[in-house]
C-alpha cells in the first residue's frame, strides 16, 4: 500500500488550501483520494505503512549541527530552545498512532468498496460517490479537531445533503457521525482557548421509550447481544456443573432489556439437567430498581413453573460505588459474576473507577467472571484516531443491517437512529465523564484484567458457538473465531463482540 504525502503546513487554515491535493491510495482500481490527517496538536500526519529507526526523528524540530557540536545561530533558535525535545518513546507512540489512523482509513475505504461493488449498480450509488463522502467526513472531523468552526460548518452543510438516513449503508452510518460532529462542534471552544465544554448528561433521554424499543429490536434481529448471552450462559452452566447452591451477580441486569432475556435461557437449562434442580440466586446491580423488580418477579414466576427455586435480589448502586458487603454470599454457594456490555462504561482516563470495580469483584472471589464487550478501540487519547476506529466499526455493523433487512424497513431505521446513533454520538461528541462508550480491544482487556489479579479462563466452545450461529436466523457474513482463549463474533472478518472468562 503506497501513500503520497504533502509537506507540513503551519496551521489548520493553511491545510484547507490543499484540499485539492490529497494523499492517494496506491493500489485501487481507480484513484481514491483521501484528506490529510492530523491531530488536535495540528501536526500533519505522514501516514506510513512501515517505519525504520531513522523515521523516529522529527524533521520539523531538528536543527543542523556544526562539526564542533554547536547549533548554528538562526532566527528561530531562541524560540526552539524553549521547547523541550521529545523523548524516543514519544516518537514511537506518535508514529504508532499515525499508523493506526492510516490503517483505519484503508480498512474503511475497503469496506465501502466491498459494499458498493455489490449494490452500487442497483442503487445508483457509484464507488466514487461513497469515497467522496468518506473524504468529506474525515475532512470535517479534521476541521472539528482543529476547532475551525467556519470550515467545519461548511463541510457539515454539504454532508447533511449527502449523508442520507435511508441511503446506502455508508450514507446511513455517515449521517450518525454527522450528528456527532455537529454536537461536538457546538461544544468546542474557539481557537486560542483551552478546554472542552462537557455536555449535560440527560438520563431521561438515555432511558427513553424509543431507545428501549430500539434495544429490543437490536437484540431480536442481530446476533451481537444474543452471542454475548449465549457464551455467558454456557460458561455459567459449566461453572455450576454438579453444584446445588448457585448465585449469579449481574452487573447492569441484562442491559436493561425487559423480561430478563438472558436468564430465561439459564433457568430453562438448569431446570432440565439430569441432576436435582439447584437453588438459584440472581442479584441485579444497578439504579433501575423498579424495572429490576419487575424482571425479578417475572423470572421467579417462570422458574417456579419449571420446578426451580429462584431467589432474586437487587443492589441499588452504581458500579463505581459497589461495595463487596453489598453482595450477600451464603456459605457453600458458588458465585459467578456476569458483565455483558457493561464494564466499558466505567473505563475512565484515570483508570481508578475500573480498578475499584475489578477490586470489588476480586474480593468476592467468584468462580468465574464472564466479560463480554465490543471489540474495538473507541477510547484512544486522540479524537481523530477514535473517530476513524468508530467509523470503521459501525460501518461494519450498518453493512450487516443492510444484508439482513430491506432498505426502507422501519425496524432498521429505529435501530440505527435510536440505538447505534446514540453510541456513535457519545463516542464522537463527548469527553470526560459524559463519554461512557469507551470500548476497547480484547488485548487491552487482557492487560487490564491481568493487572487486577485475574487469570484467563479459556473458552473451549468454538464448535458449540459456531453451531449456535448456524441455528439462529442470520445471513451469510457472520463469523466466530477463537483468539487466545476468547471467542470473537465478527462481520466479514471485522471483529464486533469479544467474550472472555476470568478467574481469581
Secondary structure, DSSP 4 states (H G I P E B T S, - for coil): --B--PPP-SSHHHHHTTTTS-EEETTSSS-EEE--EE-TT--EE---S---GGGSS-TTT---B-TTSPBPP-TTHHHHHTSPPPPHHHHHHHHHHHHHHHHHHHHHHHHHHHHHHHHHHHHT--HHHHHHHHHHHHHHHHHHHTT-HHHHHHHHHHHHHHS-TTS-HHHHHHHHHHHHHHHHHHHBPPTT---BPPPPP-HHHHT-HHHHHHHHHHHHH-HHHHHHHHHHHHHHHHHTTT-SEEEEEEETSGGG-GGGHHHHHHHHHHHTSSSPPPEEEEEEEES-HHHHHHHHHHHHHHHHHTT-EEEEEEEE--STT--GGGS---TT-EEEEEEES-GGGG--SS-HHHHHHHHHHHHHT-SEEEEEEEBS----SSHHHHHHHHHHHHHHHHHHHHHHS-TT-HHHHHHIIIIIHHHHHHHHH--GGG-----B-HHHHHHHHHHTT-EE-----HHHHHHHHHHSS--TTEEEEEETTEEEEEETTEEEEEEEEEE-
